[in-house]
Amino acid sequence: MTDDLLGRHRDVLPDWLALYYQDPLEITHGEGRYVWDAHGTKYLDFFGGILTTMTAHALPEVTKAVTEQAGRIIHSSTLYLNRPMVELAERVAQLSGIPDARVFFTTSGTEANDTALLLATTYRRSNTVLAMRNSYHGRSFSSVGITGNRGWSPTSLSPLQTMYVHGGVRNRGPFAAMDDDGFVRACVDDLTDLLGHTRPPAALIAEPIQGVGGFTSPPDGLYAAFREVLSERGILWIADEVQTGWGRTGDHFWGWQAHDRNGPPDILTFAKGIGNGMSIGGVVARADIMNCLDSNSISTFGGTQVTMAAGLANLTYLLEHDLQGNARRVGGLLIERLRAVAARVPHVREVRGRGLMIGVELTTPGTDRADPDAASAVLEAARAGGLLIGKGGGHNTSALRIAPPLSLTVAEAEEGAAILDHALRSLDQ
């Protein structure tokens, strides 16, 4: 059945729609932190549908909320009052840390970032945008135009003029050899110099931890230091929290909080984990920014009742069960376990991350050259051992991406680490 499905996939879907594995996998159902394929093989899931199954597969609280809401009404659009949408917006606004916040729901992170760019460029009357090298912000025309990762940017055409700033990757580039304070100063100087060569930008958009880029991040406080330069010029800060939000990093509920010395961002975007697999994205912004549009707008599917019910149930479960704290505790254990493994594997350049957002960068032993073949081999070996992980990275997709549901147990973390140990050591066999 799987071979037939693959053939049908290739017949009707685009060639550029990527599939993992030499023998692509059909996932048919899941429970907790595990999923099963069409042949009945069980896997421990350390990728969660690209960081989207945030709490657990088939979480009863979410399933119940979706079922009950679907039995009443699934959808009406934003042209009508929508109680679940208002309730979730109230909670997100309060949690965002942005004063006088307004929330607009979308169906994806791409659409959320697209909306943030619309707001920022309209508010500032500028189509110039600052973005980070190695960044990823989505697949729409505008979000591709600000993506600083060549592997995910299929066109140089864009409605925006984009300027790329140093700082999203700590251990590569011209400032890598500096200590953290020197790195931050150099990146701020680079930003200041760049602003002297361009028209006044609308905003800086940045992922606190770069997701598709391989879970790379700057030293804490970099974006706070950037904020001082930006605020002097009225330039907005957009925090892309599509992958870092909702406590995944363990230390903070939002990734921007590692850079909070000068306050919250002007605009925050979110998606993925809040719906636990349902299509929810959104934008949070100060009222003056959110309300700057001078024409009507709606969302046909953003904020639809059934997805809002899922988001409310999922967020409630996350907060009541302190999954942020669990991500910090179990994630810390997993990172240390993987660092112990990496010390014995010459291909591993670095194990990095926070909470349950962990990257393992692979290079040709003894060099800094990315080794995408090694990353693919480990992906296959992990699957053979019963573990699903992801990959990414700005240097030729050579980083493994590990991001399990936030309810991961210590025993499951140990199980996954053991499988990864075997998969990584197989590179030297």
Solvent accessible surface area in square Angstrom, and as a share of the most:
residue,aa,sasa,rsa
1,M,177,0.79
2,T,17,0.10
3,D,113,0.59
4,D,86,0.44
5,L,69,0.34
6,L,29,0.15
7,G,34,0.32
8,R,144,0.53
9,H,39,0.17
10,R,159,0.58
11,D,119,0.62
12,V,118,0.68
13,L,74,0.37
14,P,53,0.34
15,D,147,0.76
16,W,202,0.71
17,L,78,0.39
18,A,86,0.67
19,L,85,0.42
20,Y,73,0.28
21,Y,28,0.11
22,Q,165,0.73
23,D,78,0.41
24,P,16,0.10
25,L,38,0.19
26,E,61,0.27
27,I,89,0.45
28,T,71,0.41
29,H,103,0.46
30,G,17,0.16
31,E,118,0.53
32,G,16,0.15
33,R,44,0.16
34,Y,41,0.15
35,V,3,0.01
36,W,54,0.19
37,D,7,0.03
38,A,28,0.22
39,H,136,0.61
40,G,50,0.49
41,T,63,0.37
42,K,104,0.44
43,Y,9,0.04
44,L,1,0.01
45,D,6,0.03
46,F,0,0.00
47,F,18,0.07
48,G,0,0.00
49,G,53,0.51
50,I,82,0.42
51,L,4,0.02
52,T,26,0.15
53,T,14,0.08
54,M,3,0.01
55,T,0,0.00
56,A,6,0.04
57,H,33,0.15
58,A,65,0.51
59,L,10,0.05
60,P,94,0.59
61,E,80,0.36
62,V,11,0.07
63,T,73,0.42
64,K,125,0.53
65,A,21,0.16
66,V,34,0.20
67,T,88,0.51
68,E,79,0.36
69,Q,8,0.04
70,A,42,0.33
71,G,69,0.66
72,R,165,0.60
73,I,86,0.43
74,I,95,0.48
75,H,64,0.29
76,S,27,0.17
77,S,16,0.10
78,T,40,0.24
79,L,121,0.60
80,Y,140,0.53
81,L,175,0.87
82,N,5,0.02
83,R,184,0.67
84,P,24,0.15
85,M,36,0.16
86,V,69,0.40
87,E,71,0.32
88,L,0,0.00
89,A,20,0.16
90,E,108,0.49
91,R,83,0.30
92,V,0,0.00
93,A,25,0.19
94,Q,137,0.61
95,L,40,0.20
96,S,0,0.00
97,G,43,0.41
98,I,8,0.04
99,P,83,0.52
100,D,96,0.50
101,A,16,0.13
102,R,102,0.37
103,V,31,0.18
104,F,55,0.23
105,F,5,0.02
106,T,1,0.00
107,T,47,0.27
108,S,37,0.24
109,G,12,0.11
110,T,22,0.13
111,E,61,0.27
112,A,0,0.00
113,N,1,0.01
114,D,53,0.27
115,T,22,0.13
116,A,0,0.00
117,L,5,0.03
118,L,93,0.46
119,L,2,0.01
120,A,0,0.00
121,T,24,0.14
122,T,30,0.17
123,Y,80,0.30
124,R,57,0.21
125,R,177,0.65
126,S,22,0.14
127,N,80,0.41
128,T,3,0.02
129,V,0,0.00
130,L,0,0.00
131,A,0,0.00
132,M,0,0.00
133,R,116,0.42
134,N,15,0.08
135,S,0,0.00
136,Y,43,0.17
137,H,3,0.02
138,G,3,0.03
139,R,187,0.68
140,S,30,0.19
141,F,113,0.47
142,S,15,0.10
143,S,0,0.00
144,V,9,0.05
145,G,11,0.11
146,I,0,0.00
147,T,5,0.03
148,G,23,0.22
149,N,7,0.03
150,R,191,0.70
151,G,64,0.62
152,W,129,0.45
153,S,22,0.14
154,P,114,0.71
155,T,48,0.28
156,S,116,0.75
157,L,126,0.63
158,S,38,0.24
159,P,68,0.43
160,L,25,0.12
161,Q,83,0.37
162,T,29,0.17
163,M,41,0.19
164,Y,74,0.28
165,V,0,0.00
166,H,26,0.12
167,G,8,0.07
168,G,1,0.01
169,V,25,0.15
170,R,55,0.20
171,N,37,0.19
172,R,41,0.15
173,G,52,0.50
174,P,93,0.59
175,F,35,0.14
176,A,32,0.25
177,A,109,0.85
178,M,80,0.36
179,D,99,0.51
180,D,75,0.39
181,D,97,0.50
182,G,10,0.09
183,F,3,0.01
184,V,26,0.15
185,R,150,0.55
186,A,16,0.12
187,C,0,0.00
188,V,29,0.17
189,D,94,0.49
190,D,38,0.20
191,L,0,0.00
192,T,55,0.32
193,D,88,0.45
194,L,34,0.17
195,L,21,0.10
196,G,67,0.65
197,H,139,0.62
198,T,26,0.15
199,R,183,0.67
200,P,90,0.56
201,P,3,0.02
202,A,0,0.00
203,A,0,0.00
204,L,1,0.00
205,I,0,0.00
206,A,1,0.01
207,E,10,0.04
208,P,5,0.03
209,I,12,0.06
210,Q,1,0.00
211,G,0,0.00
212,V,11,0.07
213,G,2,0.02
214,G,0,0.00
215,F,2,0.01
216,T,7,0.04
217,S,39,0.25
218,P,10,0.06
219,P,15,0.10
220,D,76,0.40
221,G,14,0.14
222,L,0,0.00
223,Y,3,0.01
224,A,1,0.00
225,A,14,0.11
226,F,0,0.00
227,R,29,0.11
228,E,83,0.37
229,V,16,0.09
230,L,1,0.00
231,S,66,0.42
232,E,139,0.62
233,R,98,0.36
234,G,37,0.36
235,I,5,0.03
236,L,8,0.04
237,W,3,0.01
238,I,0,0.00
239,A,0,0.00
240,D,6,0.03
241,E,0,0.00
242,V,17,0.10
243,Q,18,0.08
244,T,1,0.00
245,G,3,0.03
246,W,3,0.01
247,G,0,0.00
248,R,5,0.02
249,T,2,0.01
250,G,0,0.00
251,D,67,0.35
252,H,43,0.19
253,F,23,0.10
254,W,0,0.00
255,G,5,0.04
256,W,15,0.05
257,Q,51,0.23
258,A,16,0.12
259,H,6,0.03
260,D,75,0.39
261,R,149,0.54
262,N,56,0.29
263,G,24,0.23
264,P,34,0.22
265,P,2,0.01
266,D,9,0.04
267,I,0,0.00
268,L,0,0.00
269,T,0,0.00
270,F,0,0.00
271,A,2,0.02
272,K,46,0.19
273,G,3,0.03
274,I,0,0.00
275,G,0,0.00
276,N,19,0.10
277,G,50,0.48
278,M,59,0.26
279,S,69,0.45
280,I,4,0.02
281,G,0,0.00
282,G,0,0.00
283,V,0,0.00
284,V,0,0.00
285,A,0,0.00
286,R,65,0.24
287,A,11,0.08
288,D,71,0.37
289,I,0,0.00
290,M,27,0.12
291,N,99,0.51
292,C,32,0.19
293,L,57,0.28
294,D,134,0.69
295,S,85,0.55
296,N,153,0.78
297,S,83,0.54
298,I,89,0.45
299,S,11,0.07
300,T,69,0.40
301,F,129,0.54
302,G,2,0.02
303,G,3,0.03
304,T,13,0.08
305,Q,14,0.06
306,V,15,0.08
307,T,12,0.07
308,M,1,0.00
309,A,12,0.09
310,A,0,0.00
311,G,0,0.00
312,L,31,0.15
313,A,19,0.15
314,N,0,0.00
315,L,0,0.00
316,T,42,0.24
317,Y,37,0.14
318,L,2,0.01
319,L,69,0.34
320,E,130,0.58
321,H,95,0.42
322,D,71,0.37
323,L,8,0.04
324,Q,42,0.19
325,G,1,0.01
326,N,27,0.14
327,A,0,0.00
328,R,110,0.40
329,R,134,0.49
330,V,5,0.03
331,G,0,0.00
332,G,32,0.31
333,L,61,0.31
334,L,0,0.00
335,I,13,0.06
336,E,104,0.46
337,R,71,0.26
338,L,1,0.01
339,R,105,0.38
340,A,53,0.41
341,V,0,0.00
342,A,15,0.12
343,A,91,0.70
344,R,137,0.50
345,V,3,0.02
346,P,80,0.51
347,H,25,0.11
348,V,19,0.11
349,R,67,0.25
350,E,52,0.23
351,V,12,0.07
352,R,25,0.09
353,G,27,0.26
354,R,67,0.24
355,G,8,0.08
356,L,0,0.00
357,M,0,0.00
358,I,0,0.00
359,G,0,0.00
360,V,1,0.01
361,E,8,0.04
362,L,0,0.00
363,T,4,0.02
364,T,42,0.24
365,P,54,0.34
366,G,89,0.85
367,T,45,0.26
368,D,81,0.42
369,R,151,0.55
370,A,28,0.22
371,D,24,0.13
372,P,38,0.24
373,D,115,0.60
374,A,5,0.04
375,A,0,0.00
376,S,42,0.27
377,A,46,0.36
378,V,0,0.00
379,L,4,0.02
380,E,49,0.22
381,A,28,0.21
382,A,0,0.00
383,R,39,0.14
384,A,93,0.72
385,G,43,0.41
386,G,16,0.15
387,L,0,0.00
388,L,12,0.06
389,I,1,0.01
390,G,0,0.00
391,K,48,0.20
392,G,4,0.04
393,G,10,0.09
394,G,33,0.32
395,H,89,0.40
396,N,99,0.51
397,T,51,0.30
398,S,3,0.02
399,A,1,0.01
400,L,0,0.00
401,R,10,0.04
402,I,0,0.00
403,A,0,0.00
404,P,0,0.00
405,P,0,0.00
406,L,0,0.00
407,S,18,0.12
408,L,0,0.00
409,T,57,0.33
410,V,80,0.46
411,A,75,0.58
412,E,17,0.08
413,A,0,0.00
414,E,70,0.31
415,E,69,0.31
416,G,0,0.00
417,A,0,0.00
418,A,50,0.39
419,I,27,0.14
420,L,1,0.00
421,D,13,0.07
422,H,111,0.50
423,A,1,0.00
424,L,2,0.01
425,R,94,0.34
426,S,38,0.24
427,L,35,0.18
428,D,77,0.40
429,Q,163,0.73
